[in-house]
Amino acid sequence: MEATKLEPLFNLQELEAKLNGNGRARANGLTGWDILSVDQFDRDKLAYIFGRAEEMREMVERVHGVDLLKGRVLACLFYEPSTRTSASFIAAMERLGGSVIPITQGVQFSSVSKGETLADTIRTLEQYADVIVLRHPEIGSARMAAEAAGVPVINAGDGPGEHPTQALLDLFTIKEEMGRIDGLKVAMVGDLRFGRTVHSLTKLLLHFDVSLRFVSPEILRMPLKIMNEVRDKGLDARETHDVADVIENADVLYVTRVQKERFSDLDQYNEVKDQYIITPDLMRQAKEKMVVMHPLPRVGEISPEVDADPRAAYFRQVQNGMYIRMALLAAVLGKA
């Protein structure tokens, strides 16, 4: 009796060819890009990156890593503390076969402490690296770095400005969890004034037909500039001080911490830091099909008891960050 020929469950060569994209990176205009702002992305580019991220997830789940970026080097330059973002970029590069120069601790002991400018630091690192990821406390620092660099620069957060890769992973998580973006009611809760994650996510959501609810204390309201952009798009958007006003109808509850490091007056911080806490009791008022998200770290604004709720997606959100950053690194290095 002739043996039945079994088809392989997974073809690594086929996936690597798929990840190489057959020129799709060039067609989507991403090769050599600096990733500085969510303003660079429209719906087509979002769909493209999300498709690549799904392929990266498939690859990681099946074979853990490939050599797509073998020989390429990432310089991770973080002037502010970071756990998730720095680890996510490092993991993303290593999953793709590249290597990393991690400058994520002790920047104060580097040449910066000797008075070296950001531009000179960037020009130095580009001698070693093919792409630079930068986190810096000043708005506009990523753009300044990109102007100095001859290699792609990716903004990993510039003070209270933007955090584009976080916004991309947030939007990807919404799509993955809810199956769609159009038609959703998205509520953002907490520090909307200094929260760069909500600034960037709101800008991305302007490409979709969504309803927006902004929940914050008066002193932490969403900046007027962003509210004007929302209104100019004609989206249904409202502000409130009470999370109870939005919890029953929200499809997405995006919670942020009140950032102590952004306050010069600690009395003001202590006044608002515990104003919103998501608890199991509050979640009983929410829809059965919805999602709770948080960019992390949290400092009490989501009760640990909520972690067991299947609607709590913040750790799945973290994992999605690696896939999005893998897709971006491959894209800007011409391997998407």
Solvent accessible surface area in square Angstrom, and as a share of the most:
residue,aa,sasa,rsa
1,M,241,1.08
2,E,158,0.71
3,A,91,0.71
4,T,114,0.66
5,K,173,0.73
6,L,152,0.76
7,E,133,0.60
8,P,95,0.59
9,L,172,0.86
10,F,47,0.19
11,N,69,0.35
12,L,73,0.36
13,Q,148,0.66
14,E,118,0.53
15,L,7,0.04
16,E,52,0.23
17,A,52,0.40
18,K,90,0.38
19,L,0,0.00
20,N,65,0.33
21,G,1,0.01
22,N,139,0.71
23,G,22,0.22
24,R,92,0.34
25,A,5,0.04
26,R,174,0.64
27,A,88,0.68
28,N,34,0.17
29,G,35,0.33
30,L,1,0.00
31,T,66,0.38
32,G,47,0.45
33,W,59,0.21
34,D,42,0.22
35,I,0,0.00
36,L,19,0.09
37,S,8,0.05
38,V,1,0.01
39,D,100,0.52
40,Q,60,0.27
41,F,3,0.01
42,D,66,0.34
43,R,113,0.41
44,D,110,0.57
45,K,40,0.17
46,L,2,0.01
47,A,67,0.52
48,Y,23,0.09
49,I,0,0.00
50,F,7,0.03
51,G,28,0.27
52,R,2,0.01
53,A,0,0.00
54,E,64,0.29
55,E,18,0.08
56,M,0,0.00
57,R,55,0.20
58,E,63,0.28
59,M,0,0.00
60,V,13,0.08
61,E,117,0.53
62,R,121,0.44
63,V,46,0.27
64,H,122,0.54
65,G,30,0.29
66,V,11,0.06
67,D,90,0.47
68,L,17,0.08
69,L,1,0.00
70,K,148,0.63
71,G,68,0.65
72,R,77,0.28
73,V,33,0.19
74,L,0,0.00
75,A,0,0.00
76,C,0,0.00
77,L,3,0.02
78,F,3,0.01
79,Y,48,0.18
80,E,29,0.13
81,P,124,0.78
82,S,31,0.20
83,T,92,0.53
84,R,71,0.26
85,T,7,0.04
86,S,7,0.05
87,A,52,0.40
88,S,12,0.08
89,F,0,0.00
90,I,43,0.22
91,A,35,0.27
92,A,0,0.00
93,M,0,0.00
94,E,101,0.45
95,R,80,0.29
96,L,0,0.00
97,G,26,0.25
98,G,10,0.10
99,S,57,0.37
100,V,27,0.16
101,I,51,0.26
102,P,81,0.51
103,I,43,0.22
104,T,31,0.18
105,Q,164,0.73
106,G,30,0.29
107,V,11,0.07
108,Q,113,0.50
109,F,166,0.69
110,S,39,0.25
111,S,47,0.30
112,V,47,0.27
113,S,73,0.47
114,K,169,0.71
115,G,61,0.59
116,E,60,0.27
117,T,80,0.46
118,L,22,0.11
119,A,22,0.17
120,D,65,0.34
121,T,14,0.08
122,I,0,0.00
123,R,119,0.43
124,T,59,0.34
125,L,10,0.05
126,E,37,0.16
127,Q,128,0.57
128,Y,131,0.50
129,A,6,0.04
130,D,45,0.23
131,V,0,0.00
132,I,0,0.00
133,V,0,0.00
134,L,1,0.01
135,R,20,0.07
136,H,22,0.10
137,P,59,0.37
138,E,106,0.48
139,I,116,0.59
140,G,31,0.30
141,S,2,0.02
142,A,2,0.02
143,R,130,0.47
144,M,100,0.45
145,A,0,0.00
146,A,15,0.12
147,E,140,0.63
148,A,18,0.14
149,A,19,0.15
150,G,70,0.67
151,V,32,0.18
152,P,16,0.10
153,V,0,0.00
154,I,0,0.00
155,N,2,0.01
156,A,0,0.00
157,G,0,0.00
158,D,11,0.05
159,G,0,0.00
160,P,40,0.25
161,G,13,0.13
162,E,25,0.11
163,H,6,0.03
164,P,0,0.00
165,T,0,0.00
166,Q,15,0.07
167,A,0,0.00
168,L,0,0.00
169,L,4,0.02
170,D,0,0.00
171,L,0,0.00
172,F,0,0.00
173,T,0,0.00
174,I,0,0.00
175,K,67,0.28
176,E,57,0.26
177,E,40,0.18
178,M,19,0.08
179,G,64,0.62
180,R,117,0.43
181,I,13,0.06
182,D,53,0.27
183,G,45,0.43
184,L,0,0.00
185,K,82,0.35
186,V,0,0.00
187,A,1,0.00
188,M,0,0.00
189,V,0,0.00
190,G,2,0.02
191,D,0,0.00
192,L,0,0.00
193,R,117,0.43
194,F,36,0.15
195,G,4,0.04
196,R,25,0.09
197,T,16,0.09
198,V,0,0.00
199,H,12,0.05
200,S,0,0.00
201,L,0,0.00
202,T,0,0.00
203,K,28,0.12
204,L,0,0.00
205,L,0,0.00
206,L,19,0.09
207,H,60,0.27
208,F,20,0.08
209,D,98,0.51
210,V,5,0.03
211,S,22,0.14
212,L,0,0.00
213,R,41,0.15
214,F,2,0.01
215,V,0,0.00
216,S,4,0.03
217,P,7,0.05
218,E,101,0.45
219,I,59,0.30
220,L,0,0.00
221,R,105,0.38
222,M,8,0.03
223,P,42,0.26
224,L,125,0.62
225,K,137,0.58
226,I,11,0.05
227,M,5,0.02
228,N,66,0.34
229,E,49,0.22
230,V,0,0.00
231,R,130,0.48
232,D,124,0.64
233,K,118,0.50
234,G,64,0.61
235,L,31,0.15
236,D,64,0.33
237,A,28,0.22
238,R,149,0.55
239,E,57,0.26
240,T,29,0.17
241,H,98,0.44
242,D,69,0.36
243,V,16,0.09
244,A,53,0.41
245,D,95,0.49
246,V,8,0.05
247,I,0,0.00
248,E,106,0.48
249,N,88,0.45
250,A,3,0.02
251,D,11,0.06
252,V,0,0.00
253,L,0,0.00
254,Y,0,0.00
255,V,0,0.00
256,T,9,0.05
257,R,51,0.19
258,V,13,0.07
259,Q,20,0.09
260,K,104,0.44
261,E,103,0.46
262,R,48,0.17
263,F,25,0.10
264,S,126,0.81
265,D,64,0.33
266,L,94,0.47
267,D,110,0.57
268,Q,73,0.33
269,Y,23,0.09
270,N,83,0.43
271,E,137,0.61
272,V,7,0.04
273,K,76,0.32
274,D,84,0.44
275,Q,84,0.37
276,Y,18,0.07
277,I,76,0.39
278,I,0,0.00
279,T,44,0.26
280,P,47,0.30
281,D,91,0.47
282,L,21,0.10
283,M,3,0.01
284,R,174,0.63
285,Q,88,0.39
286,A,14,0.11
287,K,69,0.29
288,E,166,0.74
289,K,125,0.53
290,M,7,0.03
291,V,1,0.01
292,V,0,0.00
293,M,0,0.00
294,H,1,0.01
295,P,20,0.13
296,L,22,0.11
297,P,60,0.38
298,R,60,0.22
299,V,94,0.54
300,G,40,0.39
301,E,12,0.05
302,I,1,0.01
303,S,15,0.10
304,P,93,0.58
305,E,116,0.52
306,V,3,0.01
307,D,56,0.29
308,A,95,0.74
309,D,26,0.14
310,P,111,0.70
311,R,41,0.15
312,A,10,0.08
313,A,0,0.00
314,Y,1,0.00
315,F,121,0.50
316,R,101,0.37
317,Q,3,0.01
318,V,56,0.32
319,Q,102,0.45
320,N,8,0.04
321,G,0,0.00
322,M,22,0.10
323,Y,3,0.01
324,I,0,0.00
325,R,5,0.02
326,M,0,0.00
327,A,0,0.00
328,L,1,0.00
329,L,0,0.00
330,A,0,0.00
331,A,0,0.00
332,V,3,0.02
333,L,14,0.07
334,G,27,0.26
335,K,73,0.31
336,A,1,0.00
